[in-house]
Amino acid sequence: MPQPPPLDHVGQFKIGTQAPGAPFLNALLTVPQNSNSVTGTGVLTQAISPPLRAETAFHGFVEILVMGGQTTQVFSLHGVPFLPIVGPPYVIQLLISLKEIWGNEGTATYTYVDGSARHEVKNVPATVKWLLQE
């Protein structure tokens, strides 16, 4: 079983292709010292009519996977609406796979709801800037 990360880590994740009209998820995630739990918040936006803005609170865990000599760090998160109102759009699942432990790039797949519609965004680029590593 992978050991929890030894340090506090706070990362600013940018998830999406940044193509015109494509959804873009910006998340701030924290992994406490000596833990594999992850918490944070995120905002999903999309320049469509009407514009999409989905604010989400995330919780989940992070694991380190080693397969075929490749090390991957995987963040598996569930989301709930950030605001306590009925029926807001929000991200219900987020899976981020970084190419190395505490790496700066990888891919992400997520599912969000908007009204009664469910949307899945698969294998889009994910980058992270680590803000705190004590």
Protein Blocks (a to p, Z undefined) as FASTA:
>chain_A
ZZddfbdcdddddedjhighiacddddddddehiabdcdddddddddddddddddddddd
dddddeehiacdddddddddfbdcehiacdfbdcdddfbehiabdcddddddehjbccdd
ehiacddddfbdZZ
